[in-house]
Amino acid sequence: MKEKGGSRAAVDERYAQWKSLIPVLYDWFANHNLVWPSLSCRWGPQFEQATYKNRQRLYLSEQTDGSVPNTLVIANCEVVKPRVAAAEHISQFNEEARSPFVKKYKTIIHPGEVNRIRELPQDSRIIATHTDSPDVLIWDVEAQPNRHAVLGATDSRPDLILRGHEENAEFALAMCPAEPYVLSGGKDKSVVWWSIQDHISGLGDSSKSETSPGASGSKHSKTANEKDSPKVDPRGVFHGHDSTVEDVQFCPSSAQEFCSVGDDACLILWDARTGTSPAVKVEKAHGGDVHCVDWNLHDVNYILTGSADNSVRMWDRRNLGPGGGAGSPIHKFEGHKAAVLCVQWSPDKASVFGSSAEDGFLNVWDHDKVGKKKNPNSPGGLFFQHAGHRDKIVDFHWNSSDPWTIVSVSDDGESTGGGGTLQIWRMSDLIYRPEEEVLSELENFKSHLASCTPRA
């Protein structure tokens, strides 16, 4: 880790201390050493429920050095259910080993590096990816054939190619929870909006695997093969940023409303019903580049942004108004020591969200706890800090099928003897449950122990 996260010795000491606390802090934890770095990780559909664990798809990428192709990996993940794993088991793992809970299921040879993965909420077998090109690539991961990633292998062909950017669009990517729409931002300073409604009926049908465009390869190129994959033009191109657009997000309740952030430090709200100009533009939303944004699933008035100024800010869109530069955040969450790379609201509680940063921490916050903190040395709203990574955490994703379960991925290959680290974890429920409920359970446990004690 760089100096911003501390010296190597300090990082190792912090990590050792964290590892000793795993049995206390976590209900379940799995560590998976990666062969190659991954810039994105996302949960796919859950496909099996058993007594003690569930099985679920997991999407990640392999960013190689060119000796083998870059790949999009579909893995099968076993997620242990709450209060099943033994404390001594979850704390004993080898940082340089693969986890038995994560098994590679399918490999897609990706045209270029996979910078971002996003799944379609209505059908998480359909995913979008960004690479170093202007295109967005759409994949039906169940219909795509499994490929063997060897040097010289031809690229898999995406099921759709979305066109509309004039320059590379590398990171800003979102799929709509209300309709089969896709949103992207890029170096051309634009936000591009597509509908894949007309194509979605042909995707997600695994019986079509033999006729999927991905069933045969194309010659390696920086972009996907134009000749064989259907192409979709945008519904709209939106202009309002003065620099690269870093992240985009749909409003959970409206396919016509979305937001974006960028290197111009702006937060912009858009409404496709009123045109392609900003509906609301917040100038200087942060004191640096804004890297990430998320819209609250439970209350669509609240938006999060994370920035190179090391802070997370929470916004109420009702307070922003239509004017340029209007509005100020409800709260500034300051607990990271380096640039914030990813923010995401929890699907399990409306006031809870996570943030990951270049300092190697994934912080979990509750804005309902702001002003109620009992520890004066802890930032307001911060109630859990995942310290299992030893370098920047580039992506994480809450699991909507298994409550309070998170997958996170970091670029810490130098520390682990691999390409990076993927971790799947769930904090102890004693940490997030209401205090009176926890105290009642502990009192019952105390009474039980007392009843079991032999009487003299």
For each residue, the residues with C-beta under 8 A, 3 or more apart:
1: 4 5 6 8 11 359 360 390 391 392 412 415
2: 5 358
3: 6 7
4: 1 337 338 358 359
5: 1 2 11 337 338 358 359 360 391 392
6: 1 3 10 11 14
7: 3 10 11
8: 1 11 12
9: 12 13
10: 6 7 13 14
11: 1 5 6 7 8 14 15 360 390 415
12: 8 9 15 16 390 415
13: 9 10 16 17
14: 6 10 11 17 18 387
15: 11 12 18 19 387 388 390
16: 12 13 19 20
17: 13 14 20 21
18: 14 15 21 22 387 388
19: 15 16 22 91 388
20: 16 17 91
21: 17 18 24 25
22: 18 19 25 26 29 87 90 91
23: 26 87 88 90 91
24: 21 428
25: 21 22 384 427 428 431
26: 22 23 29 90 425 426 427 428
27: 82 83 85 426 427 428 429
28: 79 80 82 84 85 90 405 424 425 426
29: 22 26 85 90 91 93 388 423 424 425 426
30: 80 90 93 99 101 102 423 424 425
31: 93 95 99 388 421 422 423
32: 98 99 101 102 421 422 423 424
33: 94 95 96 97 98 99 416 417 418 419 421 422
34: 37 38 60 62 409 413 418 419 420 421 422
35: 62 418 419
36: 62 63 64 65 419 420
37: 34 62 63 411 413 419 420
38: 34 41 60 61 62 63 73 114 394 395 409 419 420 422
39: 61 63 113 114 115 116 394 395 409
40: 59 60 61 114 115 116 117 394 395 409
41: 38 58 59 60 117 395 396 397 407 408 409 422
42: 58 59 60 117 118 119 127 397 407
43: 56 57 58 59 119 124 397 399 400 401 407
44: 56 57 58 59 74 119 124 125 127 141
45: 56 57 124 125 401
46: 49 54 55 56 57 401 402
47: 55 56 57
48: 54 55
49: 46 54 55
50: 53 54 55
51:
52: 80 81 84
53: 50 78 79 80 81 84
54: 46 48 49 50 78 79 81 401 402
55: 46 47 48 49 50 76 77 78 79
56: 43 44 45 46 47 76 77 79 399 401 402
57: 43 44 45 46 47 74 75 76 77 105 124 125 141
58: 41 42 43 44 74 75 76 77 102 407
59: 40 41 42 43 44 72 73 74 75 117 119 127 141
60: 34 38 40 41 42 73 75 117 409 422
61: 38 39 40 70 71 72 73 110 113 114 117 129
62: 34 35 36 37 38 70 71 73 114 149 419
63: 36 37 38 39 70 113 114 419
64: 36 67 68 69 70 71
65: 36
66:
67: 64 151
68: 64 71 149 150 151
69: 64 109 110 149 150 151 153 155 220
70: 61 62 63 64 109 110 112 113 114
71: 61 62 64 68 107 108 109 110 114 147 149
72: 59 61 107 108 110 114 117 129 139 141 156
73: 38 59 60 61 62 104 106 107 108
74: 44 57 58 59 104 105 106 107 108 141
75: 57 58 59 60 102 103 104 105
76: 55 56 57 58 102 103 105
77: 55 56 57 58 101 102 103 407 424
78: 53 54 55 100 101 102
79: 28 53 54 55 56 101 399 401 402 405 424
80: 28 30 52 53 84 85 101
81: 52 53 54 84 402
82: 27 28 403 426 429
83: 27 429
84: 28 52 53 80 81
85: 27 28 29 80 89 90
86: 89 90
87: 22 23 90 91
88: 23 91 92
89: 85 86 92
90: 22 23 26 28 29 30 85 86 87 93
91: 19 20 22 23 29 87 88
92: 88 89
93: 29 30 31 90 97 99
94: 33 97
95: 31 33 415 416 417 421
96: 33 416 417 418
97: 33 93 94
98: 32 33 102
99: 30 31 32 33 93 102 422 424
100: 78
101: 30 32 77 78 79 80 424
102: 30 32 58 75 76 77 78 98 99 422 424
103: 75 76 77
104: 73 74 75 107
105: 57 74 75 76
106: 73 74 141 144 146
107: 71 72 73 74 104 146 147 148 149
108: 71 72 73 74 139 141 144 147 156 214
109: 69 70 71 147 149 153 154 155 156 217
110: 61 69 70 71 72 113 114 129 131 137 155 156
111: 131 133 137 155 156 158 218 220 221 222 223 224 225
112: 70 131 132 133 222 223
113: 39 61 63 70 110 131 132
114: 38 39 40 61 62 63 70 71 72 110 117 129 130 131
115: 39 40 129 130 131 132 170 171
116: 39 40 129 130 170 171 172 173
117: 40 41 42 59 60 61 72 114 127 128 129
118: 42 127 128 129 173 174 175
119: 42 43 44 59 124 126 127 128 175
120: 123 124 125 126 127 128 175 180 200
121: 124 175 176 177
122: 177 180
123: 120 126 200 203 204
124: 43 44 45 57 119 120 121 127
125: 44 45 57 120 140 141 142 203 204 206
126: 119 120 123 138 139 140 141 180 200 203 204
127: 42 44 59 117 118 119 120 124 138 139 141
128: 117 118 119 120 136 137 138 139 162 173 175 182
129: 61 72 110 114 115 116 117 118 136 137 139 158 173
130: 114 115 116 136 137 169 170 171 172 173 184
131: 110 111 112 113 114 115 135 137 170 222 223
132: 112 113 115 168 170 222
133: 111 112 168 169 222 223
134: 163 164 165 166 167 168 169 186 188 223
135: 131 161 162 163 165 169 223 224
136: 128 129 130 161 162 169 173 182 184 194
137: 110 111 128 129 130 131 158 160 161 162 224
138: 126 127 128 158 159 160 161 162 182 196 199 203
139: 72 108 126 127 128 129 144 156 158 159 214
140: 125 126 143 144 159 203 204 205 206 208 212 214
141: 44 57 59 72 74 106 108 125 126 127 144
142: 125 204 206 209
143: 140 159 203 204 205 206 208 209 212 214
144: 106 108 139 140 141 156 159 209 212 214
145: 156 209 212 214 215
146: 106 107
147: 71 107 108 109 153 156 217
148: 107 153
149: 62 68 69 71 107 109 153
150: 68 69 153
151: 67 68 69
152:
153: 69 109 147 148 149 150 217
154: 109 216 217 218 219 220
155: 69 109 110 111 217 218 219 220 221 224 225
156: 72 108 109 110 111 139 144 145 147 214 217
157: 213 214 215 216 217 218 224 225 228 229
158: 111 129 137 138 139 161 213 214 224 229
159: 138 139 140 143 144 199 203 212 213 214 229 230
160: 137 138 196 199 203 229 230 231 232
161: 135 136 137 138 158 223 224 226 229 230 231 232
162: 128 135 136 137 138 182 184 192 194 196 231 232 234
163: 134 135 231 232 233 234
164: 134 184 192 194 233 234 237
165: 134 135 168 169 184 186 188 190 192
166: 134 188 190
167: 134 186 187 188
168: 132 133 134 165 186 187
169: 130 133 134 135 136 165 172 173 184 185 186 187 188 192
170: 115 116 130 131 132 186 187
171: 115 116 130 185 246 247
172: 116 130 169 183 184 185 186 191 245 246 247 248 260
173: 116 118 128 129 130 136 169 182 183 184 185 248
174: 118 182 183 184 248 249 250 258
175: 118 119 120 121 128 180 181 182 183 250
176: 121 179 180 181 182 183 250 255
177: 121 122 250 252 297
178: 181 250 252 253 254 255
179: 176 195 197 255
180: 120 122 126 175 176 195 196 197 200
181: 175 176 178 193 194 195 196 197 235 250 255
182: 128 136 138 162 173 174 175 176 193 194 195 196
183: 172 173 174 175 176 191 192 193 194 248 249 250 258
184: 130 136 162 164 165 169 172 173 174 191 192 194 248
185: 169 171 172 173 190 191 192 241 244 245 246 247 248 260 262
186: 134 165 167 168 169 170 172 189 190 192 244 245
187: 167 168 169 170 244
188: 134 165 166 167 169
189: 186 239 241 242 243 244 245 262
190: 165 166 185 186 237 238 239 241 245
191: 172 183 184 185 237 238 240 241 245 248 258 260 268 270
192: 162 164 165 169 183 184 185 186 234 236 237 238
193: 181 182 183 234 235 236 237 238 258 272
194: 136 162 164 181 182 183 184 232 233 234 235
195: 179 180 181 182 198 232 235
196: 138 160 162 180 181 182 199 200 203 232
197: 179 180 181 200
198: 195
199: 138 159 160 196 202 203 230 232
200: 120 123 126 180 196 197 203 204
201:
202: 199 205 208
203: 123 125 126 138 140 143 159 160 196 199 200
204: 123 125 126 140 142 143 200
205: 140 143 202 208
206: 125 140 142 143 209
207:
208: 140 143 202 205 211 212
209: 142 143 144 145 206 212 215
210: 215
211: 208 215
212: 140 143 144 145 159 208 209 215
213: 157 158 159 228 229 230
214: 108 139 140 143 144 145 156 157 158 159
215: 145 157 209 210 211 212
216: 154 157 228
217: 109 147 153 154 155 156 157
218: 111 154 155 157 221 224 225 227 228
219: 154 155 225
220: 69 111 154 155
221: 111 155 218 224 225
222: 111 112 131 132 133
223: 111 112 131 133 134 135 161 226
224: 111 135 137 155 157 158 161 218 221 229
225: 111 155 157 218 219 221 228 229
226: 161 223 229 231
227: 218
228: 157 213 216 218 225
229: 157 158 159 160 161 213 224 225 226
230: 159 160 161 199 213
231: 160 161 162 163 226
232: 160 161 162 163 194 195 196 199
233: 163 164 194
234: 162 163 164 192 193 194 237
235: 181 193 194 195 272
236: 192 193 272 276
237: 164 190 191 192 193 234 276
238: 190 191 192 193 260 270 272 276 277 278
239: 189 190 276 277
240: 191 266 268 270 277 278 281
241: 185 189 190 191 244 245 260 262 264 266 268
242: 189 262 264 266
243: 189 262 263 264
244: 185 186 187 189 241 262 263
245: 172 185 186 189 190 191 241 248 260 261 262
246: 171 172 185 261 262 263 289 290 291 292
247: 171 172 185 260 261 290 291 292 293
248: 172 173 174 183 184 185 191 245 258 259 260 261 293
249: 174 183 258 259 260 293 294 295 303
250: 174 175 176 177 178 181 183 254 255 257 258 295
251: 254 257 258 259 295 300
252: 177 178 295 296 297 300
253: 178 300
254: 178 250 251 257 300
255: 176 178 179 181 250
256: 271 272 273
257: 250 251 254 269 270 271 272 279
258: 174 183 191 193 248 249 250 251 269 270 272
259: 248 249 251 267 268 269 270 293 295 303
260: 172 185 191 238 241 245 247 248 249 267 268 270 293
261: 245 246 247 248 266 267 268 285 290 291 292 293 305
262: 185 189 241 242 243 244 245 246 265 266 289 290
263: 243 244 246 289 290
264: 241 242 243
265: 262 283 284 285 286 287 288 289 290 307
266: 240 241 242 261 262 281 282 283 284 285 290
267: 259 260 261 281 282 285 290 293 303 305 315
268: 191 240 241 259 260 261 278 280 281 282
269: 257 258 259 278 279 280 281 317 320
270: 191 238 240 257 258 259 260 276 278 279
271: 256 257 274 279
272: 193 235 236 238 256 257 258 275 276
273: 256
274: 271 277 279
275: 272
276: 236 237 238 239 270 272
277: 238 239 240 274
278: 238 240 268 269 270 281
279: 257 269 270 271 274 322
280: 268 269 317 320 321 322 326 327
281: 240 266 267 268 269 278 324 325
282: 266 267 268 285 315 320 325 326 327
283: 265 266 324 325
284: 265 266 287 325
285: 261 265 266 267 282 290 305 307 313 315 329
286: 265 289 290 305 307 308 309 311 313
287: 265 284 307 309 311
288: 265 307 308 309 339
289: 246 262 263 265 286 307 308 339
290: 246 247 261 262 263 265 266 267 285 286 293 305 306 307 308
291: 246 247 261 306 307 308 339 340 341 342
292: 246 247 261 304 305 306 340 341 342 343
293: 247 248 249 259 260 261 267 290 303 304 305 306 343
294: 249 303 304 343 344 345 353
295: 249 250 251 252 259 300 302 303 345
296: 252 299 300 301 302 303 304 345 350
297: 177 252 345 347 350
298: 345 349 350
299: 296 302 350
300: 251 252 253 254 295 296 317
301: 296 316 317 318
302: 295 296 299 314 315 316 317 330 345
303: 249 259 267 293 294 295 296 314 315 317
304: 292 293 294 296 312 313 314 315 343 344 345 353 355
305: 261 267 285 286 290 292 293 312 313 315 343
306: 290 291 292 293 311 312 313 340 341 342 343 355 357
307: 265 285 286 287 288 289 290 291 310 311 312 313 339 340
308: 286 288 289 290 291 339 340
309: 286 287 288 339
310: 307 334 336 337 338 339 340 357
311: 286 287 306 307 332 333 334 336 340
312: 304 305 306 307 332 333 336 340 343 353 355 365
313: 285 286 304 305 306 307 329 331 332 333
314: 302 303 304 329 330 331 333 367
315: 267 282 285 302 303 304 305 319 320 327 329 330
316: 301 302 319 320 330
317: 269 280 300 301 302 303 320
318: 301
319: 315 316 327 328 330
320: 269 280 282 315 316 317 326 327
321: 280 326 327
322: 279 280 326
323: 326
324: 281 283
325: 281 282 283 284
326: 280 282 320 321 322 323
327: 280 282 315 319 320 321
328: 319
329: 285 313 314 315 332
330: 302 314 315 316 319 367
331: 313 314 367 370 380 381
332: 311 312 313 329
333: 311 312 313 314 355 363 365 367 379 380 381 382
334: 310 311 379
335: 361 363 365 378 379 382 385
336: 310 311 312 339 340 355 357 359 361 363
337: 4 5 310 357 359
338: 4 5 310 357 358 359 392
339: 288 289 291 307 308 309 310 336 357 358
340: 291 292 306 307 308 310 311 312 336 343 355 356 357
341: 291 292 306 356 357 358 392 393 394 395
342: 291 292 306 354 355 356 393 394 395 396
343: 292 293 294 304 305 306 312 340 353 354 355
344: 294 304 353 354 396 397 398
345: 294 295 296 297 298 302 304 350 352 353 398
346: 349 352 353 354 364 398 404
347: 297 398 400 403
348: 352 398 403 404
349: 298 346 352 366 432
350: 296 297 298 299 345
351: 366 367 368 369
352: 345 346 348 349 364 365 366 432
353: 294 304 312 343 344 345 346 364 365 367
354: 342 343 344 346 362 363 364 365 396 398 406
355: 304 306 312 333 336 340 342 343 362 363 365
356: 340 341 342 361 362 363 393 394 395 396 408
357: 306 310 336 337 338 339 340 341 360 361 363 392 393
358: 2 4 5 338 339 341 392
359: 1 4 5 336 337 338 392
360: 1 5 11 357 387 389 390 391 392 393 410 412
361: 335 336 356 357 385 386 387 389 393
362: 354 355 356 385 386 389 393 396 406 408
363: 333 335 336 354 355 356 357 382 384 385 386
364: 346 352 353 354 382 383 384 385 386 427
365: 312 333 335 352 353 354 355 369 381 382 383
366: 349 351 352 369 381 383
367: 314 330 331 333 351 353 370 381
368: 351 372
369: 351 365 366 372 373 380 381 383
370: 331 367 373 380 381
371: 380
372: 368 369
373: 369 370 376 378 380 381
374:
375: 378
376: 373
377:
378: 335 373 375 382
379: 333 334 335 382
380: 331 333 369 370 371 373
381: 331 333 365 366 367 369 370 373
382: 333 335 363 364 365 378 379 385
383: 364 365 366 369 431 432
384: 25 363 364 427 431 432
385: 335 361 362 363 364 382
386: 361 362 363 364 389 406 408 423 425 427
387: 14 15 18 360 361
388: 15 18 19 29 31 408 421 423 425
389: 360 361 362 386 392 393 408 410 412 421 423
390: 1 11 12 15 360 410 412 415 416 421
391: 1 5 360 410 411 412 414 415
392: 1 5 338 341 357 358 359 360 389 410 411 412
393: 341 342 356 357 360 361 362 389 396 408 409 410
394: 38 39 40 341 342 356 409 410 411
395: 38 39 40 41 341 342 356 408 409
396: 41 342 344 354 356 362 393 406 407 408 409
397: 41 42 43 344 406 407 408
398: 344 345 346 347 348 354 405 406
399: 43 56 79 402 403 405 406 407
400: 43 347
401: 43 45 46 54 56 79
402: 46 54 56 79 81 399 405 426
403: 82 347 348 399
404: 346 348 426 427 429 432
405: 28 79 398 399 402 424 425 426
406: 354 362 386 396 397 398 399 424 425 426
407: 41 42 43 58 77 396 397 399 422 423 424
408: 41 356 362 386 388 389 393 395 396 397 422 423 425
409: 34 38 39 40 41 60 393 394 395 396 420 421 422 423
410: 360 389 390 391 392 393 394 420 421 423
411: 37 391 392 394 420
412: 1 360 389 390 391 392 415 416 420 421
413: 34 37 416 417 418 419 420
414: 391
415: 1 11 12 95 390 391 412
416: 33 95 96 390 412 413 420 421
417: 33 95 96 413
418: 33 34 35 96 413 421
419: 33 34 35 36 37 38 62 63 413
420: 34 36 37 38 409 410 411 412 413 416
421: 31 32 33 34 95 388 389 390 409 410 412 416 418
422: 31 32 33 34 38 41 60 99 102 407 408 409
423: 29 30 31 32 386 388 389 407 408 409 410
424: 28 29 30 32 77 79 99 101 102 405 406 407
425: 26 28 29 30 386 388 405 406 408
426: 26 27 28 29 82 402 404 405 406
427: 25 26 27 364 384 386 404 431 432
428: 24 25 26 27 431
429: 27 82 83 404 432 433
430: 433 438 441
431: 25 383 384 427 428
432: 349 352 383 384 404 427 429
433: 429 430 437 438
434: 437 438
435: 438 439
436: 439 440
437: 433 434 440 441
438: 430 433 434 435 441 442
439: 435 436 442 443
440: 436 437 443 444
441: 430 437 438 444 445
442: 438 439 445 446
443: 439 440 446 447
444: 440 441 447 448
445: 441 442 448 449
446: 442 443 449 450
447: 443 444 450 451
448: 444 445 451 452
449: 445 446 452 453
450: 446 447 453
451: 447 448
452: 448 449
453: 449 450
454:
455:
456:
